[in-house]
């Protein structure tokens, strides 16, 4: 899949490879930092070495049977990725089988060009191909731009996560 979005440049959406892991680690670290900035009490901080930890995590997903990791490739540079998985019923969240979109991120210098939407649609298509009857995702309360993109792509609100800090709680 190749799409021209700027004169003379193209972005392709493809399956991630081990060679992409350093870039994926950097984008994953960006995701961690942005979420921590949204709510430092709710989201994990970007500890030293987070790029390597995230790259290792996504590296394990590359070989997982139920996982999908796709990248947006612009002239050999990974400028975004999406990580999703096919899951069976989850009685804890009262959900039947579904594709679950876990991560989607585009490098800030490449946003506003439709790359996130293309990653989203490619992940949904692959989840459907693998038999998922629906796709669910969670997004940070403060991530209004992502929420708009998901709504424009046909997602509807179905759950609201709420967090309360417990005085003297562990952690």
N, C-alpha and C positions, 0 to 999 in steps of 0.2 A: 504494500500500500504506500504510495507516494503522493504527496499533495504539495503543490506550489503555494506558498503564502506570501512570499516576497519575491520580487523580480530576481530571477537567477538563483534562488535558493529552494531547497526541497527538504521535507521532513518525511521520514518513513517510520512506520510503526512496525516493530519486529519483536520476536522473542528475545529476551535477555540472554546473554551468554556469560561465562566466567570472566571473559575479558572486560565486561561492563561493570564488574563489581566495584572497582574503585570509584567510578562515577556514581553508581547507585548508593554507595556508602556516603558520599558527599551530599547527595540529594536527600537521603534518609536523615542525615544529621540536620539538614535544613528543616525538614519536616518536624523533627523533635524540637528544634529551637523555636520555630514559629508557634507550635502548640504551647510550649512552656511560656512564651510571651503572652499568649491568650489568657492563660490561667496557671500561674506558677505553683499553686497548691494542688491542682488536679493532674497536671501533666509532668512527666519525667523531665529532669534537666538534661542538658547536653553535656554529659561528663566528658572528661578527657578521653580520647580514643573512641568516641561515639561513631565516627566514620567507619572504623574497622569493625566495631561490633555490629553495626547495621549491615555492612557489606557481608559479614559472615552469616548473619541471619538470612538475608536475601539469597545468599549462595546456597543455603540449605533448602530454600524454597524452589530454587531452580530444578532440583531433582525430586521434589515432592510430587506425587501423582495427582493430588487434588489442587495444586497451586498453579497460578498463572502469573508470570512476571514479564511484562512487555515494556519496551523502551521506545521513546521518541528519539530518532537518530537524525541529526542535522549535520550533513557533511562529515560523518564519522564521529561526531561528538554527541554523547548522550545528554539530551536537554530536558528529559522528563521520564517518568516511569509510572506504571500502575501495577499494583500487587493485589491479586484477588484469589479466592479459593472457592471451590464447590464444597458445600457442607450439607450434611444430613439434618434431620430434625434436631432442634435445640430446645428442650423443654424448659431450660432456665429462662429463655427469653420468649417462650411460647411461639416459636417459629418453626414452620415446616422446612423441608429442603429448600436451599437457596444458594445462589452465588453471593459471596460476601466480598464487597470491595473494601479492602483494608487500608491501602495507601494509594494516593494519586498526588503527584507533585510535578510541577514544571519549574525549571530554573527561572528566577525572576526576570532575567534578561530576554526571555523568550515567551513571556506571558502575553495574553491579549491577541494571540494569533491563531487560536483554535486548536492548539496542541492538546490541551487538557481534555477538551471535548472529544478529540480523535482517540486519545488514550482510553477514555471512558467508553466510547462506542465499541472500540476494538475488544476491550475486556468483556463488555456485555455480550458481544457476538460470540466470543470464545466460550463464555459461561453457558450461553444458550446451546451452542454446539455440543457441549459436554452434558447437556440435559438439565440445566438449572431452570426451574419454572419462574424464577424471579431473582432480582438482585437487590440486596439491602446494603446500606452503608450508614456510617455515623460521621458526623462532621462537627467540628468545634463550634460552640455557640457563637464565637466571635468571627468565624470564617464566613462572612456574608457573601463574598465573591464566589466561593465554592458552592454555597447553598443556592445562589442564583443559577449557577451553571447546572447543578443537579436538577433543579426545578425545571429549567428550560429543556432538559433532557428527558423529562417525564417522570422524575422521582417525586413522591409525595411524602409528607411528614407522617410517620406512624408511631414514633416513640420519642420521648424527651428524657434524656439523662439528667438527673439532678445530683448534686454533690453537697455534702455537709461535712465540714471538718469536725472531728471529735476532740474536745479539749483533753489533753493528756493522752491522746491515742498514740499507738505505736507508729513508727515510720520514720 
